[in-house]
Amino acid sequence: MDWLPAKMNKRDLLNKIDDAASGTHLKFFGERPGLSTFLFHSVFENKQQISSNQILPQERMTVGVFCQFLDYFLSNNYQFVTPEDIRKGLPDDKAKYGLITFDDGYFNNTLIPAILAEYKVPAIFFISTAYITEGKKFWSDVIYYERKKNHLDDSTILKEIIGLKSLKTTQVEKYLVKEFGEGCMKPLSDIDRPMTAAELSSFAKQPFVHIGNHTHQHEILTNLSAQEVGQEFITSQEILTQLINKTPWFVSYPNGSFSEMVVEIAMQNGLTMGITTIQQKNSLPLKTGKHGQVLLDRLNPVAVNGDTINYHRLQSSFQLKTQFKKWLQ
Ligand SMILES: [Zn+2]
């Protein structure tokens, strides 16, 4: 899960520099064509819901800001496409295309299809199926809520979350139960809960809604053995096929974490397109990787204080943060 804390730290500072650099770059060089994919997780009805601390706020996206996001990119001549459009091959290498994605499968995502229908734009929702079948909270949300009760600041909580990402989901959940008690995995309201199986089935039938695989337990796949990676994909594929009557072919890797092995096993399970959290626009025509999978990078629109998004950072082909990451690798 990718997320920016409210308090200024090194990452925030890098974002600030990135924002300034991307705005200047855009002003002088304009926007290059390509496919921009956008990552969302939750959507809040209003700003009060963000401050309820029930979930890690991630994009701090309200329904209003999501509409503002669509208005902005549609007025900047973006064409929002379906995953199928991408699979068939986008026809114009000089165009600006957008793909809207939501990860995880929160119930709060049920606010979105009515907006998609109003704007006539599609979106894909990547579902982690264990949450649908077990009705449990995501572990990062549990930590955020419990630590916020004790008034810990966001960057301290984020450090704890990042530290736990080397463990498997079941190990983290055991730690949480020991730390906060048996009931901590139980959702508090419609804000923090996943969809139920019945809700997902009817959600998937709505126009402009597409469904993809986000593994079963939301495991960080690079922590797992080959056999365990396969099982994460297979279980999720089976449950989704049963619930939505279609077998997904598009996977979002949890935490954006993948490896050669992960991609190869995804392909063996029919997941011919994958998506990461590497923050850059995809150049056209799209390339196919060594194992035959089309692997897309993805931008993360974050609403500042729940009010607005830095659109220049998303539009610019130049991202200092991404450049730094590349240099460091
Ligand atoms: Zn996720």
py3Dmol code that shows the C-alpha trace and the ligand (Angstrom):
import py3Dmol

protein = """\
ATOM      1  CA  MET A   1       0.000   0.000   0.000  1.00  0.00           C
ATOM      2  CA  ASP A   2       1.367   3.323  -0.973  1.00  0.00           C
ATOM      3  CA  TRP A   3       0.619   6.260   1.238  1.00  0.00           C
ATOM      4  CA  LEU A   4       1.869   9.698   2.109  1.00  0.00           C
ATOM      5  CA  PRO A   5       1.748  10.799   5.747  1.00  0.00           C
ATOM      6  CA  ALA A   6       0.422  14.235   6.623  1.00  0.00           C
ATOM      7  CA  LYS A   7       3.527  15.206   8.608  1.00  0.00           C
ATOM      8  CA  MET A   8       6.616  16.407   6.782  1.00  0.00           C
ATOM      9  CA  ASN A   9       9.348  13.783   6.531  1.00  0.00           C
ATOM     10  CA  LYS A  10      11.968  12.823   3.933  1.00  0.00           C
ATOM     11  CA  ARG A  11       9.386  11.267   1.662  1.00  0.00           C
ATOM     12  CA  ASP A  12       7.147  14.330   1.920  1.00  0.00           C
ATOM     13  CA  LEU A  13      10.046  16.583   1.147  1.00  0.00           C
ATOM     14  CA  LEU A  14      10.903  14.541  -1.948  1.00  0.00           C
ATOM     15  CA  ASN A  15       7.267  14.874  -3.018  1.00  0.00           C
ATOM     16  CA  LYS A  16       7.379  18.624  -2.561  1.00  0.00           C
ATOM     17  CA  ILE A  17      10.512  18.866  -4.736  1.00  0.00           C
ATOM     18  CA  ASP A  18       8.889  16.499  -7.214  1.00  0.00           C
ATOM     19  CA  ASP A  19       5.741  18.658  -7.360  1.00  0.00           C
ATOM     20  CA  ALA A  20       7.750  21.776  -8.129  1.00  0.00           C
ATOM     21  CA  ALA A  21       9.982  20.012 -10.686  1.00  0.00           C
ATOM     22  CA  SER A  22       7.034  18.354 -12.453  1.00  0.00           C
ATOM     23  CA  GLY A  23       5.134  21.658 -12.740  1.00  0.00           C
ATOM     24  CA  THR A  24       8.132  23.389 -14.295  1.00  0.00           C
ATOM     25  CA  HIS A  25       8.849  20.447 -16.610  1.00  0.00           C
ATOM     26  CA  LEU A  26       5.222  20.444 -17.760  1.00  0.00           C
ATOM     27  CA  LYS A  27       5.277  24.197 -18.424  1.00  0.00           C
ATOM     28  CA  PHE A  28       8.338  24.006 -20.689  1.00  0.00           C
ATOM     29  CA  PHE A  29       7.990  20.628 -22.368  1.00  0.00           C
ATOM     30  CA  GLY A  30       4.231  19.963 -22.278  1.00  0.00           C
ATOM     31  CA  GLU A  31       2.667  16.592 -21.625  1.00  0.00           C
ATOM     32  CA  ARG A  32       3.800  13.523 -23.513  1.00  0.00           C
ATOM     33  CA  PRO A  33       1.268  10.947 -24.726  1.00  0.00           C
ATOM     34  CA  GLY A  34       0.916   7.528 -23.099  1.00  0.00           C
ATOM     35  CA  LEU A  35      -1.210   5.443 -20.772  1.00  0.00           C
ATOM     36  CA  SER A  36      -1.548   6.808 -17.235  1.00  0.00           C
ATOM     37  CA  THR A  37      -2.965   4.348 -14.772  1.00  0.00           C
ATOM     38  CA  PHE A  38      -4.240   5.709 -11.463  1.00  0.00           C
ATOM     39  CA  LEU A  39      -4.249   3.934  -8.092  1.00  0.00           C
ATOM     40  CA  PHE A  40      -7.004   4.440  -5.524  1.00  0.00           C
ATOM     41  CA  HIS A  41      -7.986   2.342  -2.504  1.00  0.00           C
ATOM     42  CA  SER A  42     -10.815   3.907  -0.511  1.00  0.00           C
ATOM     43  CA  VAL A  43     -13.249   6.691  -1.153  1.00  0.00           C
ATOM     44  CA  PHE A  44     -14.791   8.677   1.680  1.00  0.00           C
ATOM     45  CA  GLU A  45     -18.211  10.355   1.638  1.00  0.00           C
ATOM     46  CA  ASN A  46     -16.747  13.427   3.316  1.00  0.00           C
ATOM     47  CA  LYS A  47     -13.641  14.726   5.102  1.00  0.00           C
ATOM     48  CA  GLN A  48     -15.033  13.804   8.539  1.00  0.00           C
ATOM     49  CA  GLN A  49     -14.836  10.138   7.537  1.00  0.00           C
ATOM     50  CA  ILE A  50     -11.114  10.534   6.774  1.00  0.00           C
ATOM     51  CA  SER A  51     -10.467  11.804  10.277  1.00  0.00           C
ATOM     52  CA  SER A  52     -12.366   8.900  11.900  1.00  0.00           C
ATOM     53  CA  ASN A  53      -9.009   7.020  11.647  1.00  0.00           C
ATOM     54  CA  GLN A  54     -10.824   3.760  10.886  1.00  0.00           C
ATOM     55  CA  ILE A  55      -8.545   3.147   7.938  1.00  0.00           C
ATOM     56  CA  LEU A  56      -5.108   4.199   6.818  1.00  0.00           C
ATOM     57  CA  PRO A  57      -6.192   7.213   4.770  1.00  0.00           C
ATOM     58  CA  GLN A  58      -3.881   6.517   1.777  1.00  0.00           C
ATOM     59  CA  GLU A  59      -5.197   8.819  -1.004  1.00  0.00           C
ATOM     60  CA  ARG A  60      -7.503  10.865   1.294  1.00  0.00           C
ATOM     61  CA  MET A  61     -10.024  10.742  -1.519  1.00  0.00           C
ATOM     62  CA  THR A  62     -13.572  11.981  -1.036  1.00  0.00           C
ATOM     63  CA  VAL A  63     -16.346  11.467  -3.591  1.00  0.00           C
ATOM     64  CA  GLY A  64     -16.036  15.193  -4.403  1.00  0.00           C
ATOM     65  CA  VAL A  65     -12.297  14.963  -5.096  1.00  0.00           C
ATOM     66  CA  PHE A  66     -12.818  11.865  -7.243  1.00  0.00           C
ATOM     67  CA  CYS A  67     -15.298  13.825  -9.416  1.00  0.00           C
ATOM     68  CA  GLN A  68     -12.818  16.721  -9.549  1.00  0.00           C
ATOM     69  CA  PHE A  69     -10.151  14.207 -10.719  1.00  0.00           C
ATOM     70  CA  LEU A  70     -12.401  12.969 -13.553  1.00  0.00           C
ATOM     71  CA  ASP A  71     -13.357  16.517 -14.589  1.00  0.00           C
ATOM     72  CA  TYR A  72      -9.705  17.525 -14.694  1.00  0.00           C
ATOM     73  CA  PHE A  73      -8.449  14.682 -16.868  1.00  0.00           C
ATOM     74  CA  LEU A  74     -11.473  14.650 -19.184  1.00  0.00           C
ATOM     75  CA  SER A  75     -11.017  18.383 -19.794  1.00  0.00           C
ATOM     76  CA  ASN A  76      -7.336  17.663 -20.536  1.00  0.00           C
ATOM     77  CA  ASN A  77      -8.343  15.298 -23.352  1.00  0.00           C
ATOM     78  CA  TYR A  78      -7.697  12.019 -21.575  1.00  0.00           C
ATOM     79  CA  GLN A  79      -9.605   9.000 -22.835  1.00  0.00           C
ATOM     80  CA  PHE A  80     -10.413   6.590 -20.019  1.00  0.00           C
ATOM     81  CA  VAL A  81     -10.177   3.033 -21.300  1.00  0.00           C
ATOM     82  CA  THR A  82     -11.162  -0.465 -20.158  1.00  0.00           C
ATOM     83  CA  PRO A  83      -8.624  -3.214 -19.413  1.00  0.00           C
ATOM     84  CA  GLU A  84      -9.940  -4.952 -22.562  1.00  0.00           C
ATOM     85  CA  ASP A  85      -9.095  -1.857 -24.649  1.00  0.00           C
ATOM     86  CA  ILE A  86      -5.513  -2.122 -23.357  1.00  0.00           C
ATOM     87  CA  ARG A  87      -5.353  -5.850 -24.024  1.00  0.00           C
ATOM     88  CA  LYS A  88      -6.533  -5.344 -27.624  1.00  0.00           C
ATOM     89  CA  GLY A  89      -3.907  -2.623 -28.110  1.00  0.00           C
ATOM     90  CA  LEU A  90      -4.541   1.120 -27.773  1.00  0.00           C
ATOM     91  CA  PRO A  91      -5.011   2.508 -31.283  1.00  0.00           C
ATOM     92  CA  ASP A  92      -3.241   5.880 -31.134  1.00  0.00           C
ATOM     93  CA  ASP A  93       0.350   6.174 -29.829  1.00  0.00           C
ATOM     94  CA  LYS A  94      -0.038   9.969 -29.732  1.00  0.00           C
ATOM     95  CA  ALA A  95      -3.099   9.992 -27.446  1.00  0.00           C
ATOM     96  CA  LYS A  96      -3.413  10.398 -23.676  1.00  0.00           C
ATOM     97  CA  TYR A  97      -5.156   7.412 -22.154  1.00  0.00           C
ATOM     98  CA  GLY A  98      -6.185   6.812 -18.549  1.00  0.00           C
ATOM     99  CA  LEU A  99      -7.056   3.680 -16.592  1.00  0.00           C
ATOM    100  CA  ILE A 100      -8.721   4.028 -13.182  1.00  0.00           C
ATOM    101  CA  THR A 101      -7.898   1.309 -10.666  1.00  0.00           C
ATOM    102  CA  PHE A 102      -9.047   0.613  -7.099  1.00  0.00           C
ATOM    103  CA  ASP A 103      -7.160  -1.940  -4.989  1.00  0.00           C
ATOM    104  CA  ASP A 104      -8.333  -4.185  -2.135  1.00  0.00           C
ATOM    105  CA  GLY A 105     -12.160  -4.377  -2.399  1.00  0.00           C
ATOM    106  CA  TYR A 106     -13.465  -2.023   0.284  1.00  0.00           C
ATOM    107  CA  PHE A 107     -17.240  -1.649   0.688  1.00  0.00           C
ATOM    108  CA  ASN A 108     -16.738   2.127   0.355  1.00  0.00           C
ATOM    109  CA  ASN A 109     -15.943   1.459  -3.328  1.00  0.00           C
ATOM    110  CA  THR A 110     -19.675   0.887  -3.862  1.00  0.00           C
ATOM    111  CA  LEU A 111     -19.941   4.712  -3.975  1.00  0.00           C
ATOM    112  CA  ILE A 112     -18.005   4.678  -7.262  1.00  0.00           C
ATOM    113  CA  PRO A 113     -20.135   2.918  -9.954  1.00  0.00           C
ATOM    114  CA  ALA A 114     -22.805   5.664  -9.941  1.00  0.00           C
ATOM    115  CA  ILE A 115     -20.071   8.235 -10.640  1.00  0.00           C
ATOM    116  CA  LEU A 116     -18.539   6.057 -13.371  1.00  0.00           C
ATOM    117  CA  ALA A 117     -21.970   5.810 -15.002  1.00  0.00           C
ATOM    118  CA  GLU A 118     -22.494   9.576 -14.756  1.00  0.00           C
ATOM    119  CA  TYR A 119     -19.129  10.297 -16.425  1.00  0.00           C
ATOM    120  CA  LYS A 120     -19.280   7.218 -18.679  1.00  0.00           C
ATOM    121  CA  VAL A 121     -15.781   6.090 -17.688  1.00  0.00           C
ATOM    122  CA  PRO A 122     -14.696   2.547 -16.766  1.00  0.00           C
ATOM    123  CA  ALA A 123     -12.617   1.404 -13.783  1.00  0.00           C
ATOM    124  CA  ILE A 124     -11.078  -1.842 -12.602  1.00  0.00           C
ATOM    125  CA  PHE A 125     -11.349  -3.026  -9.002  1.00  0.00           C
ATOM    126  CA  PHE A 126      -8.649  -5.436  -7.828  1.00  0.00           C
ATOM    127  CA  ILE A 127      -9.990  -7.702  -5.094  1.00  0.00           C
ATOM    128  CA  SER A 128      -8.198  -9.585  -2.298  1.00  0.00           C
ATOM    129  CA  THR A 129     -10.598 -12.454  -1.837  1.00  0.00           C
ATOM    130  CA  ALA A 130      -9.834 -13.580   1.757  1.00  0.00           C
ATOM    131  CA  TYR A 131     -11.225 -10.265   3.009  1.00  0.00           C
ATOM    132  CA  ILE A 132     -14.436 -10.811   1.031  1.00  0.00           C
ATOM    133  CA  THR A 133     -14.923 -14.355   2.331  1.00  0.00           C
ATOM    134  CA  GLU A 134     -13.768 -13.720   5.935  1.00  0.00           C
ATOM    135  CA  GLY A 135     -15.076 -10.141   6.366  1.00  0.00           C
ATOM    136  CA  LYS A 136     -11.916  -9.081   8.168  1.00  0.00           C
ATOM    137  CA  LYS A 137     -10.086  -5.750   8.225  1.00  0.00           C
ATOM    138  CA  PHE A 138      -6.814  -5.132   6.406  1.00  0.00           C
ATOM    139  CA  TRP A 139      -3.981  -5.340   8.936  1.00  0.00           C
ATOM    140  CA  SER A 140      -2.557  -1.908   8.122  1.00  0.00           C
ATOM    141  CA  ASP A 141      -5.977  -0.394   8.926  1.00  0.00           C
ATOM    142  CA  VAL A 142      -6.025  -2.204  12.282  1.00  0.00           C
ATOM    143  CA  ILE A 143      -2.637  -0.779  13.229  1.00  0.00           C
ATOM    144  CA  TYR A 144      -3.587   2.717  12.091  1.00  0.00           C
ATOM    145  CA  TYR A 145      -6.826   2.728  14.092  1.00  0.00           C
ATOM    146  CA  GLU A 146      -5.330   1.221  17.268  1.00  0.00           C
ATOM    147  CA  ARG A 147      -2.226   3.432  17.268  1.00  0.00           C
ATOM    148  CA  LYS A 148      -4.291   6.547  16.547  1.00  0.00           C
ATOM    149  CA  LYS A 149      -6.336   5.774  19.691  1.00  0.00           C
ATOM    150  CA  ASN A 150      -3.062   6.345  21.552  1.00  0.00           C
ATOM    151  CA  HIS A 151      -2.392   9.546  19.586  1.00  0.00           C
ATOM    152  CA  LEU A 152       0.694   8.272  17.788  1.00  0.00           C
ATOM    153  CA  ASP A 153       1.738  10.430  14.856  1.00  0.00           C
ATOM    154  CA  ASP A 154       1.349   9.223  11.283  1.00  0.00           C
ATOM    155  CA  SER A 155       5.024   8.788  10.472  1.00  0.00           C
ATOM    156  CA  THR A 156       5.595   6.586  13.580  1.00  0.00           C
ATOM    157  CA  ILE A 157       2.628   4.413  12.585  1.00  0.00           C
ATOM    158  CA  LEU A 158       3.846   4.215   9.003  1.00  0.00           C
ATOM    159  CA  LYS A 159       7.257   3.042  10.202  1.00  0.00           C
ATOM    160  CA  GLU A 160       5.621   0.207  12.137  1.00  0.00           C
ATOM    161  CA  ILE A 161       3.540  -0.760   9.083  1.00  0.00           C
ATOM    162  CA  ILE A 162       6.572  -0.777   6.790  1.00  0.00           C
ATOM    163  CA  GLY A 163       8.503  -2.844   9.342  1.00  0.00           C
ATOM    164  CA  LEU A 164       5.778  -5.518   9.324  1.00  0.00           C
ATOM    165  CA  LYS A 165       5.774  -5.839   5.539  1.00  0.00           C
ATOM    166  CA  SER A 166       8.540  -8.462   5.689  1.00  0.00           C
ATOM    167  CA  LEU A 167       6.080 -10.857   7.381  1.00  0.00           C
ATOM    168  CA  LYS A 168       3.306 -12.975   5.933  1.00  0.00           C
ATOM    169  CA  THR A 169      -0.284 -11.769   6.439  1.00  0.00           C
ATOM    170  CA  THR A 170      -1.129 -14.550   8.914  1.00  0.00           C
ATOM    171  CA  GLN A 171       1.981 -13.712  10.983  1.00  0.00           C
ATOM    172  CA  VAL A 172       1.050 -10.015  11.109  1.00  0.00           C
ATOM    173  CA  GLU A 173      -2.532 -10.877  12.063  1.00  0.00           C
ATOM    174  CA  LYS A 174      -1.290 -13.066  14.949  1.00  0.00           C
ATOM    175  CA  TYR A 175       0.860 -10.176  16.150  1.00  0.00           C
ATOM    176  CA  LEU A 176      -2.139  -7.844  16.027  1.00  0.00           C
ATOM    177  CA  VAL A 177      -4.400 -10.148  18.026  1.00  0.00           C
ATOM    178  CA  LYS A 178      -1.664 -10.468  20.668  1.00  0.00           C
ATOM    179  CA  GLU A 179      -1.132  -6.710  20.719  1.00  0.00           C
ATOM    180  CA  PHE A 180      -4.735  -5.427  20.537  1.00  0.00           C
ATOM    181  CA  GLY A 181      -6.977  -8.373  21.436  1.00  0.00           C
ATOM    182  CA  GLU A 182      -9.205 -10.875  19.637  1.00  0.00           C
ATOM    183  CA  GLY A 183     -11.733  -8.369  18.233  1.00  0.00           C
ATOM    184  CA  CYS A 184      -9.266  -6.059  16.490  1.00  0.00           C
ATOM    185  CA  MET A 185      -9.676  -7.688  13.063  1.00  0.00           C
ATOM    186  CA  LYS A 186     -13.425  -7.009  13.079  1.00  0.00           C
ATOM    187  CA  PRO A 187     -14.498  -3.992  10.977  1.00  0.00           C
ATOM    188  CA  LEU A 188     -16.083  -1.051  12.804  1.00  0.00           C
ATOM    189  CA  SER A 189     -18.423   0.276  10.117  1.00  0.00           C
ATOM    190  CA  ASP A 190     -19.057   0.622   6.383  1.00  0.00           C
ATOM    191  CA  ILE A 191     -15.935   2.780   6.197  1.00  0.00           C
ATOM    192  CA  ASP A 192     -13.381   0.064   7.006  1.00  0.00           C
ATOM    193  CA  ARG A 193     -15.083  -3.144   5.955  1.00  0.00           C
ATOM    194  CA  PRO A 194     -14.563  -5.149   2.771  1.00  0.00           C
ATOM    195  CA  MET A 195     -17.501  -5.992   0.509  1.00  0.00           C
ATOM    196  CA  THR A 196     -19.348  -9.211   1.280  1.00  0.00           C
ATOM    197  CA  ALA A 197     -19.472 -11.981  -1.346  1.00  0.00           C
ATOM    198  CA  ALA A 198     -23.060 -11.044  -2.283  1.00  0.00           C
ATOM    199  CA  GLU A 199     -22.156  -7.348  -2.536  1.00  0.00           C
ATOM    200  CA  LEU A 200     -19.182  -8.115  -4.784  1.00  0.00           C
ATOM    201  CA  SER A 201     -21.366 -10.267  -7.063  1.00  0.00           C
ATOM    202  CA  SER A 202     -23.851  -7.450  -7.655  1.00  0.00           C
ATOM    203  CA  PHE A 203     -21.093  -4.786  -7.732  1.00  0.00           C
ATOM    204  CA  ALA A 204     -19.340  -6.649 -10.574  1.00  0.00           C
ATOM    205  CA  LYS A 205     -22.541  -6.636 -12.666  1.00  0.00           C
ATOM    206  CA  GLN A 206     -22.750  -2.847 -12.773  1.00  0.00           C
ATOM    207  CA  PRO A 207     -21.860  -1.018 -15.977  1.00  0.00           C
ATOM    208  CA  PHE A 208     -18.300   0.390 -16.223  1.00  0.00           C
ATOM    209  CA  VAL A 209     -17.089  -1.982 -13.472  1.00  0.00           C
ATOM    210  CA  HIS A 210     -14.276  -4.460 -14.189  1.00  0.00           C
ATOM    211  CA  ILE A 211     -12.758  -6.893 -11.685  1.00  0.00           C
ATOM    212  CA  GLY A 212      -9.158  -8.042 -11.306  1.00  0.00           C
ATOM    213  CA  ASN A 213      -7.080 -10.295  -9.049  1.00  0.00           C
ATOM    214  CA  HIS A 214      -5.304  -8.791  -6.013  1.00  0.00           C
ATOM    215  CA  THR A 215      -4.326 -12.208  -4.530  1.00  0.00           C
ATOM    216  CA  HIS A 216      -6.165 -14.028  -1.752  1.00  0.00           C
ATOM    217  CA  GLN A 217      -4.574 -12.868   1.515  1.00  0.00           C
ATOM    218  CA  HIS A 218      -2.998  -9.671   0.147  1.00  0.00           C
ATOM    219  CA  GLU A 219       0.413 -11.237   0.675  1.00  0.00           C
ATOM    220  CA  ILE A 220       3.518  -9.363  -0.369  1.00  0.00           C
ATOM    221  CA  LEU A 221       4.415 -11.957  -2.962  1.00  0.00           C
ATOM    222  CA  THR A 222       8.172 -11.445  -2.804  1.00  0.00           C
ATOM    223  CA  ASN A 223       7.990 -12.835   0.792  1.00  0.00           C
ATOM    224  CA  LEU A 224       6.621 -16.181  -0.428  1.00  0.00           C
ATOM    225  CA  SER A 225       7.867 -19.447  -1.942  1.00  0.00           C
ATOM    226  CA  ALA A 226       6.925 -20.288  -5.544  1.00  0.00           C
ATOM    227  CA  GLN A 227       4.271 -22.710  -4.317  1.00  0.00           C
ATOM    228  CA  GLU A 228       2.755 -20.132  -1.969  1.00  0.00           C
ATOM    229  CA  VAL A 229       2.684 -17.488  -4.720  1.00  0.00           C
ATOM    230  CA  GLY A 230       0.835 -19.926  -6.980  1.00  0.00           C
ATOM    231  CA  GLN A 231      -1.677 -20.666  -4.233  1.00  0.00           C
ATOM    232  CA  GLU A 232      -2.347 -16.934  -3.665  1.00  0.00           C
ATOM    233  CA  PHE A 233      -3.250 -16.530  -7.363  1.00  0.00           C
ATOM    234  CA  ILE A 234      -5.180 -19.793  -7.725  1.00  0.00           C
ATOM    235  CA  THR A 235      -7.395 -19.318  -4.642  1.00  0.00           C
ATOM    236  CA  SER A 236      -8.255 -15.790  -5.687  1.00  0.00           C
ATOM    237  CA  GLN A 237      -8.950 -16.828  -9.296  1.00  0.00           C
ATOM    238  CA  GLU A 238     -11.275 -19.606  -8.114  1.00  0.00           C
ATOM    239  CA  ILE A 239     -13.253 -17.440  -5.692  1.00  0.00           C
ATOM    240  CA  LEU A 240     -13.592 -14.553  -8.151  1.00  0.00           C
ATOM    241  CA  THR A 241     -14.676 -16.865 -10.980  1.00  0.00           C
ATOM    242  CA  GLN A 242     -17.393 -18.233  -8.725  1.00  0.00           C
ATOM    243  CA  LEU A 243     -18.571 -14.798  -7.536  1.00  0.00           C
ATOM    244  CA  ILE A 244     -18.450 -12.813 -10.771  1.00  0.00           C
ATOM    245  CA  ASN A 245     -18.817 -15.565 -13.392  1.00  0.00           C
ATOM    246  CA  LYS A 246     -15.657 -14.447 -15.171  1.00  0.00           C
ATOM    247  CA  THR A 247     -12.030 -15.455 -14.681  1.00  0.00           C
ATOM    248  CA  PRO A 248      -9.733 -12.456 -14.201  1.00  0.00           C
ATOM    249  CA  TRP A 249      -6.645 -12.053 -16.426  1.00  0.00           C
ATOM    250  CA  PHE A 250      -5.345  -8.847 -14.824  1.00  0.00           C
ATOM    251  CA  VAL A 251      -3.459  -8.804 -11.503  1.00  0.00           C
ATOM    252  CA  SER A 252      -2.435  -5.996  -9.169  1.00  0.00           C
ATOM    253  CA  TYR A 253       0.581  -7.090  -7.123  1.00  0.00           C
ATOM    254  CA  PRO A 254       0.002  -6.196  -3.425  1.00  0.00           C
ATOM    255  CA  ASN A 255       2.329  -3.418  -2.298  1.00  0.00           C
ATOM    256  CA  GLY A 256       3.446  -3.278  -5.950  1.00  0.00           C
ATOM    257  CA  SER A 257       5.938  -6.033  -5.068  1.00  0.00           C
ATOM    258  CA  PHE A 258       6.886  -8.493  -7.809  1.00  0.00           C
ATOM    259  CA  SER A 259       9.854 -10.454  -9.093  1.00  0.00           C
ATOM    260  CA  GLU A 260      10.685 -12.515 -12.198  1.00  0.00           C
ATOM    261  CA  MET A 261       9.367 -15.575 -10.345  1.00  0.00           C
ATOM    262  CA  VAL A 262       6.109 -13.833  -9.344  1.00  0.00           C
ATOM    263  CA  VAL A 263       5.453 -12.672 -12.929  1.00  0.00           C
ATOM    264  CA  GLU A 264       6.194 -16.136 -14.334  1.00  0.00           C
ATOM    265  CA  ILE A 265       3.745 -17.793 -11.897  1.00  0.00           C
ATOM    266  CA  ALA A 266       1.104 -15.136 -12.614  1.00  0.00           C
ATOM    267  CA  MET A 267       1.390 -15.953 -16.330  1.00  0.00           C
ATOM    268  CA  GLN A 268       1.058 -19.686 -15.598  1.00  0.00           C
ATOM    269  CA  ASN A 269      -2.253 -18.843 -13.919  1.00  0.00           C
ATOM    270  CA  GLY A 270      -3.659 -16.879 -16.842  1.00  0.00           C
ATOM    271  CA  LEU A 271      -2.837 -13.426 -15.463  1.00  0.00           C
ATOM    272  CA  THR A 272      -1.513 -11.937 -18.682  1.00  0.00           C
ATOM    273  CA  MET A 273      -1.480  -8.332 -17.489  1.00  0.00           C
ATOM    274  CA  GLY A 274       0.028  -7.043 -14.251  1.00  0.00           C
ATOM    275  CA  ILE A 275       0.200  -3.693 -12.515  1.00  0.00           C
ATOM    276  CA  THR A 276       2.713  -2.252 -10.043  1.00  0.00           C
ATOM    277  CA  THR A 277       3.058   0.927  -7.991  1.00  0.00           C
ATOM    278  CA  ILE A 278       6.041   2.342  -9.883  1.00  0.00           C
ATOM    279  CA  GLN A 279       5.039   5.968 -10.294  1.00  0.00           C
ATOM    280  CA  GLN A 280       5.296   6.672 -13.997  1.00  0.00           C
ATOM    281  CA  LYS A 281       3.280   6.971 -17.160  1.00  0.00           C
ATOM    282  CA  ASN A 282       3.393   3.996 -19.569  1.00  0.00           C
ATOM    283  CA  SER A 283       4.850   4.737 -23.016  1.00  0.00           C
ATOM    284  CA  LEU A 284       2.989   3.523 -26.099  1.00  0.00           C
ATOM    285  CA  PRO A 285       2.995   1.034 -27.677  1.00  0.00           C
ATOM    286  CA  LEU A 286       3.079  -1.068 -24.493  1.00  0.00           C
ATOM    287  CA  LYS A 287       5.815  -3.639 -24.251  1.00  0.00           C
ATOM    288  CA  THR A 288       5.526  -7.284 -23.267  1.00  0.00           C
ATOM    289  CA  GLY A 289       8.027  -8.589 -20.683  1.00  0.00           C
ATOM    290  CA  LYS A 290      10.237 -11.690 -20.749  1.00  0.00           C
ATOM    291  CA  HIS A 291       7.450 -13.993 -19.535  1.00  0.00           C
ATOM    292  CA  GLY A 292       4.881 -12.520 -21.933  1.00  0.00           C
ATOM    293  CA  GLN A 293       3.106 -10.362 -19.365  1.00  0.00           C
ATOM    294  CA  VAL A 294       2.240  -6.716 -20.011  1.00  0.00           C
ATOM    295  CA  LEU A 295       3.362  -5.010 -16.808  1.00  0.00           C
ATOM    296  CA  LEU A 296       1.993  -1.504 -16.201  1.00  0.00           C
ATOM    297  CA  ASP A 297       3.339   1.246 -13.957  1.00  0.00           C
ATOM    298  CA  ARG A 298       0.854   3.266 -11.915  1.00  0.00           C
ATOM    299  CA  LEU A 299       0.443   6.771 -10.544  1.00  0.00           C
ATOM    300  CA  ASN A 300      -0.999   7.443  -7.081  1.00  0.00           C
ATOM    301  CA  PRO A 301      -3.214  10.548  -6.876  1.00  0.00           C
ATOM    302  CA  VAL A 302      -3.124  11.833  -3.293  1.00  0.00           C
ATOM    303  CA  ALA A 303      -5.569  14.532  -2.233  1.00  0.00           C
ATOM    304  CA  VAL A 304      -3.885  17.194  -0.117  1.00  0.00           C
ATOM    305  CA  ASN A 305      -5.954  17.467   3.102  1.00  0.00           C
ATOM    306  CA  GLY A 306      -8.814  15.741   1.275  1.00  0.00           C
ATOM    307  CA  ASP A 307      -9.290  18.842  -0.911  1.00  0.00           C
ATOM    308  CA  THR A 308      -7.370  18.590  -4.145  1.00  0.00           C
ATOM    309  CA  ILE A 309      -4.770  16.587  -6.063  1.00  0.00           C
ATOM    310  CA  ASN A 310      -1.471  17.814  -7.483  1.00  0.00           C
ATOM    311  CA  TYR A 311      -2.393  17.239 -11.101  1.00  0.00           C
ATOM    312  CA  HIS A 312       0.918  18.427 -12.531  1.00  0.00           C
ATOM    313  CA  ARG A 313       2.778  15.644 -10.746  1.00  0.00           C
ATOM    314  CA  LEU A 314       0.439  13.105 -12.369  1.00  0.00           C
ATOM    315  CA  GLN A 315       0.566  14.664 -15.819  1.00  0.00           C
ATOM    316  CA  SER A 316       4.276  15.236 -16.026  1.00  0.00           C
ATOM    317  CA  SER A 317       6.382  12.533 -17.623  1.00  0.00           C
ATOM    318  CA  PHE A 318       9.211  13.723 -15.378  1.00  0.00           C
ATOM    319  CA  GLN A 319       9.137  12.508 -11.775  1.00  0.00           C
ATOM    320  CA  LEU A 320      12.143  13.206  -9.652  1.00  0.00           C
ATOM    321  CA  LYS A 321      11.101  10.570  -7.093  1.00  0.00           C
ATOM    322  CA  THR A 322      10.975   7.861  -9.779  1.00  0.00           C
ATOM    323  CA  GLN A 323      14.325   9.015 -11.149  1.00  0.00           C
ATOM    324  CA  PHE A 324      15.854   8.771  -7.638  1.00  0.00           C
ATOM    325  CA  LYS A 325      14.450   5.256  -7.203  1.00  0.00           C
ATOM    326  CA  LYS A 326      15.959   4.220 -10.562  1.00  0.00           C
ATOM    327  CA  TRP A 327      19.343   5.663  -9.642  1.00  0.00           C
ATOM    328  CA  LEU A 328      19.292   3.919  -6.270  1.00  0.00           C
ATOM    329  CA  GLN A 329      18.492   0.503  -7.797  1.00  0.00           C
TER     330      GLN A 329
END
"""
ligand_1 = """\
1
ZN
Zn -3.666 -3.689 -1.851
"""
view = py3Dmol.view(width=600, height=400)
view.addModel(protein, "pdb")
view.setStyle({"model": 0}, {"cartoon": {"style": "trace"}})
view.addModel(ligand_1, "xyz")
view.setStyle({"model": 1}, {"stick": {}})
view.zoomTo()
view.show()
